[in-house]
Each structure stands twice: as C-alpha cells, then as structure tokens.
C-alpha cells in the first residue's frame, strides 16, 4: 500500500511541501523560434495562413493527443511507419485548431517542413527566478519528463542543473507519465513521501492524473489560458505563482 494511503489525515494537512517536481516541455522550456512561428512558415508554401492564436489552440489539442498516445505506447518506441502516421495526425490537429482542415497526407508534408526548420530549446522567463526562490527555501527540486534522450545533459544545456537535485526521464524509468513508476522514481530520488511532494506540468492526463495517482500534490500550468475546464486542481498561468502554493 502506498504511504499516502496510510498517512493520517492530520499528517497530510499539516506537512510542508519538501520537494517540487517539474515537467520539462511547455513547463520549463519551449522551442525557439516559437512553435507558432515555425508552423506559420511551414504552412505558407501550401497556401495556408494560420493565426498564431489558432496554432496555440491547435497545439493544445495535439499535445493532449500526444500525452494520451504516449501513455499507451511512447511514440519513440513505435516503428518508423507508425511514428510517421502519429505525427501526421499530430500536425492535422494543430492545423485544425487554427481552423484549417487538411488530410493526413498534407499534414505529413507540412510536418516535414516543421521538422526541417532550425530550432532550439529556451527557458521561459519565469523559470530561473522561481527555481532560485525554491532552492533558497531548501526544497528538493527535480524534473520528470517523457523523453528518450539524455535529460541531464539537456538540463545542463539549459543552465538549470545547478538548481536541480535529480532528473527522471522515460529513458531511465522505462515508463511514461502518467504511469506510477516514473513518479515513484522521483520520490525515491528526492527522499520524500508522496504527500510531501508537488508536481507541476501542463498536461492534465499525464502530469495531473499521474501525480495524483501516487499521492503527489499536482499543479496544472496553463500558460495559454486554455485549460479552464479543469477546476479540480490548482491551476496557475506562471511559475511565479508556484512558491506561494508550496506554503499552503
């Protein structure tokens, strides 16, 4: 039985948060140039002119689709043909959010243009100030990400490793969010009980459901104000709001 289930109600109400876990993409970092700009440039040769707001809305739907599919079988574990079909549908959902309906064949061609565009990862402006505040308070900080690459090196490249106590990726855990083992691995590395930890992410199905499933307090980051339907969880629009939640 999980420690969360056996902890007393009084203990759960009075314990302070001792560790904060973060999702990576769309929580701590984003693509640069921004994904909207890349999509607009990729769609232009095909005669489409999506708006930036439409692309943001489309990515919200497409990222939900990715989270749901990764929970079944991570896209990186799929055969090449199946991965191509996945990303064609992913792109189709992005464009649909911008009011543009295309076939999966056309979507696949546009996605290839997106992939060819040079880009890199960049931190959001609120990341370093928030990590500094939490670090000074002595909280254990970690990153949990559904990626199959060297997450530690990625955090080194982003310049945030000095604030982190650990990272856990799908590559090292062998499973993806929302499955419990990846969250339990983070708890073990942090050396805290589930009710002493908080997890922040932008995907309800992966981050919120997954964290809650093992007793970790979830926080939904809604940078684009598109997740208003989720009223059963603390929702923030900037990481600058996070420090106060660790004190409640």
Phi, psi and omega in degrees: 000141180294148179301326180302320183291331184265347179293142180288157179300319182297319179297318181293331182279332188256343184291143177272150174292130182248345182214145177232126178253144182236140163292167181258286184295134178068004174244302177263328184219164180220173177277145175229125359303161182299151184302326180298318181295319180295317180295316181299316180293323182289327183279337186302315181297343180264006178086014180253145182225071181291152177275154177303316180297323179295320179294320177300315178297319179295319178296328178300315178290319182293321180290328174297317178300317179297316179300315180297318181288322178296328179293333178277307176199120185303139184302327181288347178267357185271155175300157184305316181297321180289323177297318180298319179294321178299310184288335173295317177291323177302312179294321179301320179292324177299311182291324179299322178297334178267009178082019181243118179261122179227162174285163178294332178295314178293319179301321179297321179293319179293321179298324177298322176295320178299315182293332181282341182289132178293137179202164176214173179265142179223145179287148168289155185295336184272359187288302184300312178303321180290315178298322179297316180298312182293323179295317179298327179285353177085017179283145172284131184238137180211166178239134175240120185221143176275058179239152178247064175205178183287098183291324179298316179295322179297317178292326174299313182296327180281348178080028181243358184298331181296340180263350188260143175267338181190167171225151175224125179240167174298331179297318183273327182276335180084359178219170181246158167299139015264015185292138187306319187305326182290325177285322179294326176296321178294318178299318181296318180293325180282338181070036180232163175277158183306316184284358175262002184242154177230140177237133183244127178201170185258358182246119183297312185294321183272310186278309186285309180298318181296312180297314181297328182297336178250008176094007177278140178288121181266150173226127182265122178265117185240073185298330185258009177057042182245002186245038186293341182288344183270091184260002183262014183213152174297126182241129178235157179250355178209147177294343178296342177278348188291316184307322181293328180292332179288348181259351184280000000 
